[in-house]
Amino acid sequence: MWLPQIEFLEQGDSMLIDINDLLGKPYKPHARGPKEFDCYGLVIEVEKRLGHKMPDLYTKLANKGEWEYDPHNVDFAKEMTGMEKTDSPSFGDVVVFFDTKGRIFHTGVYLKNDDIIHCNRDGVHIIKVQEYGIKWEAYKWK
Protein backbone atom coordinates (compact mmCIF):
# COMPACT_ATOMS: atom_id res chain seq x y z
CA MET A 1 0.00 0.00 0.00
CA TRP A 2 1.33 3.43 -0.96
CA LEU A 3 1.47 5.87 1.94
CA PRO A 4 1.82 9.62 1.48
CA GLN A 5 4.75 11.19 3.25
CA ILE A 6 4.18 14.36 5.19
CA GLU A 7 7.19 16.54 5.76
CA PHE A 8 5.96 18.09 8.98
CA LEU A 9 2.59 19.24 10.16
CA GLU A 10 2.46 22.66 11.71
CA GLN A 11 0.41 23.75 14.65
CA GLY A 12 0.43 27.50 14.91
CA ASP A 13 3.78 29.09 14.14
CA SER A 14 5.88 27.38 16.75
CA MET A 15 5.12 23.66 16.93
CA LEU A 16 6.06 21.01 14.40
CA ILE A 17 4.94 17.41 14.58
CA ASP A 18 6.27 14.56 12.46
CA ILE A 19 3.89 11.64 11.97
CA ASN A 20 5.73 9.75 9.24
CA ASP A 21 6.85 7.10 11.70
CA LEU A 22 3.21 6.28 12.46
CA LEU A 23 2.09 5.76 8.86
CA GLY A 24 1.78 2.10 7.95
CA LYS A 25 1.82 0.78 11.52
CA PRO A 26 -0.53 -2.19 11.80
CA TYR A 27 -3.91 -2.31 13.51
CA LYS A 28 -4.44 -4.42 16.60
CA PRO A 29 -7.52 -4.18 18.86
CA HIS A 30 -6.81 -2.20 22.07
CA ALA A 31 -3.17 -1.56 21.01
CA ARG A 32 -1.59 1.64 22.32
CA GLY A 33 1.67 1.58 20.37
CA PRO A 34 4.44 1.99 19.63
CA LYS A 35 4.41 -0.93 17.15
CA GLU A 36 0.64 -1.41 16.74
CA PHE A 37 -2.42 0.77 17.30
CA ASP A 38 -6.17 0.76 17.33
CA CYS A 39 -7.97 3.97 16.36
CA TYR A 40 -8.10 5.37 19.89
CA GLY A 41 -4.53 4.35 20.65
CA LEU A 42 -3.41 6.34 17.62
CA VAL A 43 -5.40 9.39 18.78
CA ILE A 44 -3.75 9.14 22.20
CA GLU A 45 -0.29 9.04 20.55
CA VAL A 46 -0.87 11.94 18.13
CA GLU A 47 -2.43 14.10 20.85
CA LYS A 48 0.52 13.32 23.14
CA ARG A 49 2.89 14.56 20.43
CA LEU A 50 0.83 17.76 20.35
CA GLY A 51 1.23 18.18 24.10
CA HIS A 52 -2.28 17.04 25.07
CA LYS A 53 -3.02 14.35 27.61
CA MET A 54 -5.80 12.22 26.18
CA PRO A 55 -7.04 9.78 28.83
CA ASP A 56 -7.30 6.14 27.86
CA LEU A 57 -11.01 5.77 28.59
CA TYR A 58 -11.09 2.01 28.07
CA THR A 59 -8.15 1.23 30.33
CA LYS A 60 -9.28 3.72 32.95
CA LEU A 61 -12.75 2.20 33.17
CA ALA A 62 -11.60 -1.41 32.92
CA ASN A 63 -9.19 -0.90 35.81
CA LYS A 64 -11.92 0.58 37.98
CA GLY A 65 -14.59 -1.86 36.89
CA GLU A 66 -16.85 1.09 36.05
CA TRP A 67 -18.46 -0.24 32.91
CA GLU A 68 -21.72 1.50 33.78
CA TYR A 69 -20.02 4.45 32.06
CA ASP A 70 -19.88 4.01 28.32
CA PRO A 71 -16.67 5.22 26.58
CA HIS A 72 -18.65 5.21 23.32
CA ASN A 73 -20.99 7.90 24.66
CA VAL A 74 -19.94 11.33 23.38
CA ASP A 75 -21.12 13.16 26.52
CA PHE A 76 -19.06 10.86 28.72
CA ALA A 77 -16.03 11.23 26.44
CA LYS A 78 -16.33 15.04 26.50
CA GLU A 79 -16.58 14.99 30.30
CA MET A 80 -13.47 12.81 30.62
CA THR A 81 -11.35 14.72 28.10
CA GLY A 82 -12.51 18.31 28.64
CA MET A 83 -12.94 18.79 24.89
CA GLU A 84 -15.72 20.75 23.21
CA LYS A 85 -17.45 20.34 19.87
CA THR A 86 -16.35 22.56 16.99
CA ASP A 87 -17.98 23.15 13.62
CA SER A 88 -14.69 24.35 12.13
CA PRO A 89 -12.13 21.57 12.67
CA SER A 90 -8.48 22.50 12.61
CA PHE A 91 -5.15 20.76 12.99
CA GLY A 92 -5.07 18.46 16.02
CA ASP A 93 -8.81 18.29 16.66
CA VAL A 94 -10.22 14.86 17.44
CA VAL A 95 -12.74 13.54 14.92
CA VAL A 96 -15.33 10.99 16.02
CA PHE A 97 -17.61 8.89 13.81
CA PHE A 98 -21.03 7.69 14.95
CA ASP A 99 -22.96 4.51 14.22
CA THR A 100 -26.70 4.53 13.47
CA LYS A 101 -27.50 4.47 17.21
CA GLY A 102 -25.43 7.61 17.84
CA ARG A 103 -22.56 5.82 19.58
CA ILE A 104 -18.94 6.60 18.79
CA PHE A 105 -17.41 3.75 16.82
CA HIS A 106 -14.27 5.26 15.28
CA THR A 107 -11.93 8.19 15.81
CA GLY A 108 -8.98 9.99 14.24
CA VAL A 109 -7.12 13.31 14.31
CA TYR A 110 -7.89 16.15 11.93
CA LEU A 111 -4.87 17.34 9.93
CA LYS A 112 -5.91 19.86 7.28
CA ASN A 113 -8.00 20.11 4.11
CA ASP A 114 -10.42 17.48 5.51
CA ASP A 115 -7.58 14.94 5.91
CA ILE A 116 -7.43 12.84 9.05
CA ILE A 117 -4.88 10.37 10.33
CA HIS A 118 -6.57 7.26 11.65
CA CYS A 119 -6.08 3.55 12.17
CA ASN A 120 -8.42 0.86 10.96
CA ARG A 121 -7.90 -2.74 9.87
CA ASP A 122 -5.66 -1.41 7.06
CA GLY A 123 -3.32 0.15 9.63
CA VAL A 124 -2.40 3.81 10.15
CA HIS A 125 -3.03 6.01 7.15
CA ILE A 126 -4.50 9.31 6.00
CA ILE A 127 -7.93 9.66 4.41
CA LYS A 128 -10.48 12.35 3.69
CA VAL A 129 -12.93 12.57 6.58
CA GLN A 130 -15.84 12.20 4.14
CA GLU A 131 -14.61 8.78 2.98
CA TYR A 132 -16.54 7.13 5.80
CA GLY A 133 -19.75 8.66 4.47
CA ILE A 134 -21.37 8.71 7.89
CA LYS A 135 -22.03 11.19 10.67
CA TRP A 136 -18.93 12.70 12.24
CA GLU A 137 -18.06 15.55 14.59
CA ALA A 138 -14.84 17.28 15.61
CA TYR A 139 -13.76 18.21 19.12
CA LYS A 140 -11.10 20.68 20.21
CA TRP A 141 -9.30 21.25 23.46
CA LYS A 142 -10.74 24.02 25.64
Secondary structure, 3 states (H helix, E strand, C coil): CCCCCCCCEEECCCEEECCCCCCCCCECCCCECCCCECHHHHHHHHHHHCCCCCCCHHHHHHHHCCCCCCCCCHHHHHHHHCEEEECCCCCCCEEEEECCCCCEEEEEEECCCCEEEEEECCEEEEEEHHHHCCCEEEEEEC
